[in-house]
Amino acid sequence: MLPKEFLEVRKYKGKIFPKFLTLNDLEITEKVLNIYRKSLGDKLKVARKELRQMETSKNYRRLRGLARIIENNIHYKSSTPLIPYEVRKFLFSKGFVTTKDERQRTIQEASEKFDSTIEEIENSIYADLEEESLIEEIRIRTPEELLRKYNLSLLQTSLFNSLRMSFWSESEHKRIFWAIKRLGLMYEVGEGEITLTGPASILKQTRKYGTSFAKIVPFIVSSPEWWIKAEVVDEYSGKIYRMDVSSSRTSSSSSEYIPFPEKSEVIEFDSSLEEELYTRLKASRPDIEIQREPRVIKAGDYAFIPDFRLRKGDKEVYIEIAGFWTEDYLKKKAEKIKKADVPLIVIGKEELTEVAPFVVSFERKLPYIKILKLVNSYFEEKEYDSDLEMALKEVQKTKALNVINLAKKYGVEVTEIQKKIRESFGSKISVENWLFDRKYVEDIKKKLDENSDMETLLEKDGIDVLLDFLGYKIIWEGITAARIVKKRENMK
């Protein structure tokens, strides 16, 4: 965030408009960034001195605001190997000096004590001051990145004196509500918006939560689409102004695009279960739109954010994974689910079966086939393959697999799947609980006969079982070192 003294806004007819930069202002951000780039390896005060030469009464707030953002994104290093505090402590212990000669003698004594040169002592006296630090790396790479960060900081600073704030965002809901809870704010879920206040706001209008509102802003603007509305108090007149900013433009007369930090295209998941479900649904049903944390749903006095929304045409259904949590968590989750008036598939413990029409219970592994059947049923699709049929399809396309693990994965009996394998996959080679493709076995036997690529063989699936079947054995000669030998050679 920027200090208030760098804040630039325009006030007009009861509204307040932060003076954002647009892509037409890249020239100014490039000039400021280049000043710091030229100063790489120099002290920070060198860049600051050059920046002051650009300043006028009209642009100094903007220039210093841009400079502050750059300086907050610089990696510094000390300009001396000495410890400035220790050097000062020694020099001051020598008392006052009144002449140049006395000062020189004191500096000389310090150089002898710290086994350093006079120049190094002079340089180290105040080397721990910010402007004496050396610029080692600038983490802002482009003028556009600087421009976007400046706009975000300007928006945050504009909210410092706000009484209340309303917002809407297309995504990032869980991160936003985690931040709201962490900052101790209060919220109210309305139709298409969230309004933020604080406990003291119940008794009187107060600006004490403005800084907390500002801390929510980075999460909101990281969404592809969003808007923010706020009531902001003028520090001097006490007048209340309205501010309205969105992802597409400000609410001023100009409709010019205002760039903010670009959103991350990477989808983040709270658990491996969520990631697995998303990945498998995308692969199984590419015709269905799947959105992560789609929107905030009003559930009584609470906000409920389902993990996913599935949509096809004009039909949609939400999915919530309750996971393995405490009884208190499940109780609160159940209350929200009851009050959320949306079509919902709940994946969790059996205790939740009474609070939602569609519940898939599970203990450890995600019951994917059951979930997919429910999804297909909701979208009125044809019946999907049975669990056994899905397992047999995997047998068909996999070179080596463990039959017991396969049965557990699809929730079928081992004897049942073994029977079907014998009936349908006579060309497969069965060894103990493993099933191998014939060509897979032939390729491994060829490598064993030719004694080639032996290290790679050790990484193959089911290799220990298969080697024993082919008359070979692994001899370990250390934690990571091993060799493959024929059994009869081993007996010798």
Protein Blocks (a to p, Z undefined) as FASTA:
>chain_A
ZZfklpccddeehiacdddddfklmmmmmmmmmmmmmmgoiafklmmmmmmmmpcfklmm
mmmmmmmmmmmmcccddfbfbdfklmmmmmmmnopafbfklmmmmmmmmmmmnopafklm
mmmmmmmpmklpccfbdcbfbfklmmmmmmmmmmmmmmmmpfbdcdddfbhmlmmmmmmm
mnopacdddehiacdddfklmmpccfklmmmmmmmmmmmmmpmbdcdddddddfklopac
dddddfkbccbfblcdcddddddfbdcdfbfklmmmmmmmmmmmmmbccdehkbacdehj
accddfbdcdehjbccddddebjadfklmmmmmmmmmmmccdddddddfklmmmcfbdcd
dfklccfklmmmmmmmmnopacdddfklmmmmmmmmpmbdcfklmmmmnopafklmmmmm
mmmmmmbccehjbccdfklmmmmmmmmmnopaklmmmmpghklmmmmmnopacddfbjkl
ccdddfklmmZZ
